[in-house]
Amino acid sequence: MIFKVTYQNSRQEVPRRESTHTMYIQAETKREVRAYLEEETPYLVEFIQPLEGAHLEYEQQNPDFKVVELSN
């Protein structure tokens, strides 16, 4: 499943809408995504959302759509 993650670049700064970024991650569960982000990134995660169906198709039209695949 592909998850859309919205995040801030740093856990130390106050979140601002203008500096929110998006990342797409392929994983089995939301728990795997959260564990990866906690261990491998300095990001402040705002939201993790599963994508499927029409919502996934819409997101895939974005030119910046790149999926990070987690290795098991």
Phi and psi in degrees as a GROMACS rama.xvg file:
@    title "Ramachandran Plot"
@    xaxis  label "Phi"
@    yaxis  label "Psi"
@TYPE xy
-103.178  133.668  ILE-2
-115.454  140.35  PHE-3
-98.1269  125.831  LYS-4
-115.767  126.457  VAL-5
-105.606  137.335  THR-6
-153.155  165.028  TYR-7
-106.725  151.761  GLN-8
-67.2502  -24.2781  ASN-9
-137.129  140.204  SER-10
-76.6032  -15.6208  ARG-11
-83.9799  -23.3755  GLN-12
-95.0504  155.215  GLU-13
-71.0986  130.215  VAL-14
-62.327  137.753  PRO-15
-133.111  139.165  ARG-16
-56.1277  -38.8434  ARG-17
-64.9084  -21.9268  GLU-18
-110.24  19.8686  SER-19
-78.6901  135.127  THR-20
-117.591  165.272  HIS-21
-126.827  141.515  THR-22
-137.878  147.035  MET-23
-116.338  129.272  TYR-24
-129.137  133.842  ILE-25
-97.5587  122.863  GLN-26
-156.633  170.355  ALA-27
-77.334  -40.0572  GLU-28
-137.715  161.442  THR-29
-63.3744  -34.2875  LYS-30
-60.6087  -41.8753  ARG-31
-62.1796  -41.6408  GLU-32
-62.0855  -48.919  VAL-33
-61.8531  -42.4934  ARG-34
-62.2144  -44.2886  ALA-35
-58.7127  -48.1375  TYR-36
-64.7218  -38.6382  LEU-37
-65.3108  -41.1874  GLU-38
-81.287  -36.2304  GLU-39
-107.272  -8.43511  GLU-40
-134.535  158.036  THR-41
-92.9986  14.0594  PRO-42
-75.9366  151.063  TYR-43
-97.3345  107.606  LEU-44
-78.4368  127.733  VAL-45
-93.2203  -44.6066  GLU-46
-158.246  141.381  PHE-47
-122.903  122.196  ILE-48
-129.206  126.245  GLN-49
-70.3146  141.14  PRO-50
-114.699  135.187  LEU-51
-159.393  162.675  GLU-52
61.7229  -136.792  GLY-53
-64.0791  -34.3314  ALA-54
-64.1018  -42.771  HIS-55
-63.5398  -43.7929  LEU-56
-60.4722  -40.1738  GLU-57
-63.6594  -46.6319  TYR-58
-64.0402  -33.4295  GLU-59
-67.3437  -17.8867  GLN-60
-76.2499  -16.205  GLN-61
-67.8123  129.12  ASN-62
-63.5292  -20.0416  PRO-63
-91.5923  9.10644  ASP-64
-72.141  108.088  PHE-65
-135.451  131.915  LYS-66
-102.045  130.38  VAL-67
-91.8458  124.059  VAL-68
-99.4629  127.754  GLU-69
-84.6634  134.181  LEU-70
-90.5453  138.546  SER-71
